[in-house]
């Protein structure tokens, strides 16, 4: 236990929850990982003018370190090593003019012990360092993090006071000293020994750590319990990219990062791009429309310019053991995993993190000329630069849409300082690089496309004529007041009551929301949809922004499926197996498309609690994810033939974007009260087979 100040008073705080002598949980790095493992940055990246490598690294490294610390502290990759002897000392800093110092320490682990258990430091196992005997990082960017717990005997005055009090029978005369630090260097010593030598690990305590006990400061060391909190491979490679960016061979990456002028493509590659025949190749079995003019222009510029943007697990023990030299399949596995095969291919598909893998770089031998990053608007800027910097790319193409999902950042403080800004968004909005807007969409019915086009794309998004060729028109769609054509979108006004999860479970994270009234309405709408359709060959997607609501919807549809198992008039529900009618969150739906989409907004309040003039803070607190314009854009643009929104219309009007959508739907007669929707529909009668006349005789035909 410890204490923390709150409103002028000291409040008790649990720092260590101990189940047994060797099993305990540190609540410090789980509840507040950034302040415990790292330092909180203060300067926003959005307001900084960056013109050099040092400025770029100084601006981005603290944000990346915050995100890495948050992921390591709250993740599930940590592992503990008990009875590790460490030695510590106090060192004065050479970079500061003041007499400031820090605590640093070392410990050793047998290399074979680490190899057999898959223990890694800095993402490298004991047997994979090759010729690199030692690899280092700085104290501001450690390889991994450590939680150190040392059992220390209390001082005699404290023990005597406890023995004289009534707490003698319940208070131990020992306490656990807890501190955190970062691994800054790993050295593999005595590698040629029969047992493989040992790893010597150096670490530095974080600035917020308390003074180590005297036992740890002695030359003989003292055994402790170590919990290793590894960084994710994605975070580690993004930070490595910042160190590699200074390389003179990364001229293009530096121009992109420092907002310098983009160099021209060399004459040889430019002439090759101009000589290319742009005749389209039809892929058998794949039905795609022909490329339009903006697409042809994008392809041409991608071949003839240097830079272009256009919108539209931890290894486990077994993994290492089966690869040991004396194992029966070690040679076959090594041959199968050989990266030499990559050199024979012209196109390699990979994530940004894998694009910076040392194995891939070694295999391709610097032959990668062009890097194309798809969905670039969903990747933080440093992550997008990883494959560009690692491969020293000479030509870059970015594809994405910054109006849809932004990068997902787990550390909210880092996101607010600008880590949630993608390279695509920064260059599209604030740079003079060449950009192409693909203005024709081939998915949505024009009426579904109209609102997103006007709201998010300044009315520039146009619909291809093929989007109006819908074979299945449901009778529930209202008619347009001017054209009398069906309008395939509806808002059902459901005044339900939202419920909140108090703890994290399989149903969703803590504070996730659900709404039973909306879930019931969604189930009825799907039943109605299946009764009214002339075919079962369409797809239905149910979207929500909360995992608790997703879990509730899955339960209700599964029960509805069992209830209608023998009902001939509900063909979709009788075969529901989570593949025919899929349910997911809006975030996981990006890039997908379905014939019909049902969106449950979940959030709801009684009328007397809804503010007549809501502030931005009130909307965020009471409306949550549905105020995220990027997620709203994704949710509204997934449907091909029909969109049904279920939510509290009065609450939705508190948000400006939703207010404009509800107003548009009201003008078109597309808003229905919950009690009036879905309309009662009689079961379909089976079609009567046409009467076939008897065939004429051969003599009659001849006559």
N, C-alpha and C positions, 0 to 999 in steps of 0.2 A: 504494500500500500504506500501511497504518497499523497501529496495534496497539491491543489492548483488554485490560484486566486480566481474568484468569480464574484462580481459585484461587491468588491471590497472585503470579502471573507474567503477563508481557505476552505475549499471543498475537497473531501476525500476522493481519491482516484485509485482504481485498481491498475497496477502496472504489470503484475505477473500472476497468472492463474496456474497453480501447480497441482497436478493430479497425483503424481507419484514423484519420487526423488529424481527420476530421469525423464519424466514427461510433464512439460509445462508449456504455457502459451503466453507470449509477450503481447500485451495489448497496446503497447506504445507504437510500434511500427505498423500495427494493423489499423489503428484508429487515426493516426496522424503521420503517415509515412514520409511526407515531404519534409516536414520540420525536423523529424528524427533522423532520417537518413541523408538528407541533402540540405540545400539552402533554397529559400523561396526567392524567386526573381521578382523584381518590382517594375522594371521598364517594359512597356508594351512594344512588341515588334512592329506594330502598325504605324507608330509615330516616329520611328527611327529612319534616318537617311543613311543607307549603307553604301559605301563606295570602295571598300577595301576588304581584303581577306580577314584582317584582324577584327574589323568592325562586325563582319558577318559572323565570325566565330563567337565573338563576345556577346552578340545579340541572341544567337540561337542556342548555344550550349547550355545556358541555365534553364531554358524551357525544356530542352530535351532531357536534361538531368532530372527535372521535376517529374516529367512523365515517366521516366525510367524508374525513379524511386517509388512513385505511386504504384506502378505495376508490380514491382518486386515486393513491396510491403503488403499489398492486398492480394497478390496472386497465390497460386497453389503449387508452386515449383520449389518451395523451400524444403530443406532437409537439415537434420541435426546430426552432429558428431559429438559424442560425449567423451569426457576425460582427455581433452586435448591440452597439452602443456604449452602455455604462451609466456613470452617474455616481453616486457614493455619498458619504454624509457621516454623521457621528456626531451624534446629537441627544439632549439630556438630557430625561428623562421629566418631564412637569409634574405627573403624578399621584402621584409618589413623593416623600416627604420626603428620602430618601437620594439621593446623587448617582449615580443610575443612569440609563443611557441605552440607546439601541439604534441600530443601523445601518439607514438607509433609503436608497433609491436610486430613480432614474428611468431610463427609456429610451423612445425614440420609434420608431414603426413607421408607414410610409405607410398611410393608410386603404385605398387601392385594393389595396395588397399584401395586406392582411388580408382584404378583402372577396373578392378573387379566389380566395383559398386557404381560405376558410371559417374563418379564425382568429377565435376569440371569447374575450372575457374577461368573466367573470361571467355566462356564458350569453347574451351579447348580441353580435351581429355589428357590424361597423363601420358598416353602413348601417341598423341597426334601432333606434338609440337615439332616433330622433325628435327631439322638442324637448329631451330630456334630454341636455344636453351633458356632464354629469359625473355619475357614480354612484360611491358610496363604500361601503366596509365598514371594520370595525375590524381591528386587528392580531390580535385574538383570534378573529375570524371573517372570514378573508380570502375574496375572491371565488374565487380559484384559487391554486395553488401553483406555485413556480418552483424548478428545479434549475439553479444557475449554475455554469459551469465556465470557469475562466480559466487560460490557459497563462502561467506566470510563470517568469522566469529566476531560478535559484538565486543566493544571495549569493556574493560572491567567496571568502570563507573556505571555504565548502562545495565550490565548484568546484575550488579548489586542492587540497583534500584528496582529492577524487575523482581528479584528474589524476595525483596522486602514488601512487595505489593501483593494484592489479591490476584494478580494475573500470572503468578508463578506457574500455575499448572497448565496454562494455555499458551504462553508466549515462549517461543524458542529463543535460545541464546545465540542463534545464527540468523543472518539475513542474506538475501541474494542481491549482489551488485549487478546492475544491468547497464550495458552500454552498447552503442552501435558505432560501426565504422565501415570503411570501404577498402577492398583489396586493391592495392596499387602495384604490386609486383609479384611474380611467381617464377621461381628458379628451380629447374630440375637438376638436382645434384647427384653425383655418383651414378650416372645413368648406366654405366657399363657393369655395375655390380650384378651379382647373380639374382638378387631380389629386385632389380630395377631401380635402385636408388630411392630417393625421397624428394618430395616437393617442399620447398621452403617458401612460405607465403608471407608477404609483408603487407601490413594494413595500417591505416591511420584512423584514429577515433574521430567522430564527427565533433564539430565545435560545441554542440549542446550537451556533450557527454559530461558526466560528473568525474571527479578525480578518482583514478584507479586506486584500489586498496594496496597497501604496502606489499602484500604477498606477490602481486603481479609485477612490482617494480624491482624485485630481487633478481640477481643474475641466474638463479637456479630455476626461475619460472614457477608457475602454479597451474594445476589442472583446472579447466573450465568446461562449460558446455557451450558449443558453438552451433548457431543456427545460420546456415548460409542462405542468403536471399539472392538468387541469380537474376541478372538482367535478362530480358527477353532478347532473342537474336535480332529482332527488328529494331529495338532501341539501340542495341550495341552497334549495329551496322550504320545506323543514321549518325551516331557520334563519330564512328571511324571515318565516315565521309567528310566530316568537317576538317579532320586532320589531313586528308588526302587532297582536299580542294586546293591547297596551296601549290600543288604540283604544276609546273609550267606547261605540262602537256594537256592540262584541263582548261584550255583557253575558252572554249565554248561554254563550259559549265561556269566559269568565272564571269563571263559576259552575262549569262542568265541570272546568276546570283547577285552580282554587284550592279545590275541595271546599266551595264555598258552597252555600247553599240554591238549588235550581232554581226559577226564577220560574214563575208560572202562565201558561198560554197566554191570549192576549187573547180577549175575549168573542166577537168576530166570528168568528174561526177556530174557536173551541170550539163555537159554535152550529152552524156549518157542518158540523163533524165529527159532531155529534149528530144532524143532520138527514139524514145520508147513509143511503141504503138499502143494506144489506149483502147484498143478493141476489147470489149468485155468477153470473158469466158464464162459460158453457162455451165454450171455444175449440175450433173444429172441427179434428179430426185430432189433438188432444192429449188423451191419456188420463191424467187426474189424479183422485185421490180427492177427495171433497168436504172442505171445511175442517172441522176438529174444533173443539171448544169453546175450547181454548187459542189456536188460530189466530184464531178470531173475536175473542177478547178482545184479542189482540195488535194486530189491525187497528184495532179500536175505539180502543185507547189510543194508537196511532200517529197517529190523527186528532185526538184531543182533549187530548193532553198535550204539553208542550214537549219533554221528553226521555224516551226509552224505550230499553231494551236488552233483547233476547231472544236466547237461544242457539239455537240450531240452527247515440334515437341521435344521436349527434352529427351535425350538418349537415355535408355535404361540399361541395367546391368547385362541383360541377355543380348542386347544389341552389340555390346563390346565382346562378350564371351565367345559368341559364335564366329567372330572374326579373328580370334587368336590363332597364331601360326600352327598350333598343334591340333586344331579342330578339323574334323573331316571335310567340311564344306567351305573352309576359309578361302581356298584358292578360287573356287567357282564364284563365290560371292564377290571377291576382289575383281575378278574378270568382268562380272556382270555390272559392277558399279564403276568400272573404268570410265573416266570422263573424256578419254581420247576420242570416243565416238562422236562427241559434240562438234569436233572440228570438221566433220563431213557434211554438216547441215548449214543451209543459208539462213534459216529462220529458227529461232529458239524462243519458246514461250516460257515465261517465268514471272514470279512476283517481283516487286521492286527489291525486296530484301534478298531473295535468291539471286537476283540480277547482280548483286554485289558480292556473291559468294566467292571466296578465294579459289575454290575448285573450278568454278565456271570460268573465272578469269584466266586461270592457268591453262585450262583445256582449249580455250579459244585463242590464246596467244596474241591478244590485242587485235584480232581480226574483225571485231564488231565495229562497224562504221556507223550504223543508224540505230537509234533507240526510239521505239514507239511506246508510249505509255497510255494505255486505255483507262478510262474512269479516273483520270488524273485529278479531278476535282475532289475525289474522296480521299486523297493521300496528302498528309502534311508536306510542306515544302521540303524539309530535309530528307524525308523518305523518298520523294520523287527524284531527288538528286543522286541517290545512292547508285543506281545503275548507270547514270550519265557520267558520274565522277569515276566510279570503279573501272569502267570500260573505256574511259577517255573518248567518249563518243564525239564524232565530227558532224553528226546530223541528228536532230531531235524533232519528234512530232508528238504533241500532246493532244489527247482526245478526251473530252469530258463536258460536263455541264455544271457550272458552279451555282446554278439556280436550283439544283437538286441536292442530294445528300452531301453534307460537308464532312471533313475528316472526323472520325470518332476518337475523341480524346478522353481518357479516363480521369485525368487530373483536371478538375474544373478550373483551378487557379491558372494553370498553364494555358488552357483554352482561352480564357478571358484575356490573357496577355498576347494572344495572337498565334498560338500553336495550331489552332483549328483553321487557319488560313492556308489554302493550298497554293502551290506554285502556279497552277492553272489560273486561279482566281486573281492572284496578284498581277500576273502578266496580262491577263485579259482586260483588267480594269485600269491598270496603272502603267502599262508599258506600251511601247510603239511597235511591238513585234507583230508580224503578219498573222491575222486571224480570219477565219472563215466561219460563217454561221450557216449551218445546214438547215434551211428554212422549211423543208417539206417533210411532213411526218406521214407514216404509212400505217399507223396503228389505230388511232381513235376515230370514232365517228365525229364529223365536224362539229356537232353540237356539244359533244364532250370536250373537244379541243378548244372551243371558243373562249371559255373563261380562263384556263391556264395561259393561252396565247396572249390575251389582253392583260392579264394580271402580272405575269412573270416575264414575258418576252416582247412587250411593247407592241403586241399585235402582229409580229413578224412571222409567227409560226403558222404555216399554211397546211391544209390537208390535201392529200392526194385524192383524185376521184375514186380510187379503189376502196377508200374507207366508207363509202356510202353503199357498198354492195353487200349489205347484211342479209343473210338468208332467213334469220330467225328474229322476227319482230314480236315482242311480247305485247299482249293487249293492255298491260298496265300503264304503258307510257302515255302521258298526256299529249295532246296535239298542240302544235305551235299556233299561237293566236293569229299569225299572219299567213303562214304557208300551209297550215293544216297538216303538216307532216309530223310524225311521231318524234317526240323529244326524249331521247333515251337516257335521262338522268332524273333522279327523284331524291328529295330530302324528306325523311320521315321524322317528324317532331315527337321525340320520346322524352317525357319528363321522368326519368328514372332516378334512382338514388345510388350514388357511387360508394363503393366500399374499398377500404385500404388494407393491404397486408401489413401486419405489425412486425413480422420477421421475414427473413429470406427463406424461401422454400423452393421446391421443384416447380411450383406454380408461378413463381416470379420473385424478383428482388424485393427487399424491404421498401415499403411505400408504393408498391405497384398497385394499380387501381383495377376494379372490375365493376360491372353494372349489369345486374340480373335482368332488369327490364329490357335493356338493349339486346342482351343475349337472346331472350325469348323472342323478341321481334325479328332478329336476324334469322333464327331458326324457322319462324313462320314464313319469312320472305323466301327462303331457299325452298321450302316445301311448295309454296305458291309458284315459284319459278319452274320447278320440276313438273308441276301439274299442267302448266300452260304451254310448255315447249313442245314443238312437234318433233323434236329430236333430242337424243341424249348425248350427242357428239360434241357438245360445247363444254367449256371449262368455267368453273366458278371459283373465285378467290375471295376469301373473307379476310379483311385487313383490320388491324387495330394497332394502336401505339403502345399497348401495355401487355406484358406477358401474362399477368393475372387474368385479363379478359380473354386472351388467346386460349389459356387453359380451360376457362369456363366454357367457351364456345365449343371446344373439342369435346368436352363432357356432354354438353347438351345435344350436339349433333350425333354423337355415338349412341345416346339413349334414343334419339329420334329414329336412328337407323334400325335399332332393335324393335322399336314399336311398329315400324312400317315394313317389317321383313316380308310380309305376305300381302302387302297392299299393291295392287297392280297399277295404281294411279300415281305412285311416287317412285318412278324408275331411278332417279338419282340417289335418293336416300336409301333405297334397298341395296345399293352397291357402294355405300360410303366406306372408304377404307383409307382416308387421309391422302389419297392420291387423286381422286375424282373431284372432291371439294376440299381444296387446301386452305389452311388457316395459318396465318403468319403475322408478324409485326410489319409495319411499314418499312422499317430500316432494311429488313431482309428481303424485301420485295423489289428493290431497285434492279432494273435491268430485265424484269419479267413483264409478261403481258398475258391477259386472260380475256375471255369473251365477256364475262360479267364479273363485276367487282362489287362487294358489299363492304362498306367502311363503317365501323363502329367507333365513334369518337370518345365514348366512355364518360367523359367528365360531365357533371350535372350539379346544379344547385337549385334550391327552392327560389321562387321568384322574389321573395322578400329579402334574400341574401345577395341578389345580383345588383351590383352598383349601376346607377343610371349613367355615371360618367367615370368609367373605370380607368385607372392608371395602368401604365405598363407593368409595374410591380404587382398590382392586383391581378392582372391577367395571367402573368407567369405563375403566380401562386395558386390560382383557382382554376386555371385552364391547362397548365402544364405543357405537354408536348404538342397539343393542337395549336399552339401559338407559333410553332417552328415553321416558318414559311417554306423552308426547303423540304421538310417532311410532308407538308400539305401538298406541295407541287408533285411529289412522287406519288402520293396516294390518289390524287385526282387524275393521273395520267397513265394508269395501268390498264384501264378497261378498253376493249375494242368496241363492243356492241351496247353495253349498258352499265350505268353506275348508280348504285343506291347508297345513300348516306343516311346513317341512323344516328341521331344526336339531339341534344337540347338546343332548339333553334334560338331561344331567347338568350342562352348563355353564349352561343356561338357568335351572336351579333356584337358581343363585347370586343371581339378582335376585328381589326379593320379588314383583313383579307376575307375572313369568314362572313363579315357583315355584307361585303360586296357580293359574295357568292349567294348568300341567302336572299338578298334583294333581287338578284338576277333570277333566281329560281322562282321567287314569288311572282315576278312579272310574267313568267312563262307558265304559271300554274303548276309548278313542279314541287310545291311544298304541301305535304299531307299531315294531318294530325294522326297520332298513333292509332286512335280508335277507328279511323276510316281507311286504314291500310294494313295489310293487303285487302283488296276487295274480295267479297265472296265469289268463288268461281265453281261452277258445276263440273263434276268429273267428265272427262272426254268420253264420248261414246266410240266404241270401236268402229272403224270405217267398214262399210258394207262392200263386199267384193262385187264388181260389175258383172251383170249377167251376160254370159257368153252365148251367142246364137249358135245353133248346131251348124256344122260345116255342110255346104251343099254337096250333093252327090257328084261323082265324076261325070255322069251323063248330063246332069243339069248344067255343070260348068261348061261342058263342051257345047251344049245348045246355046 
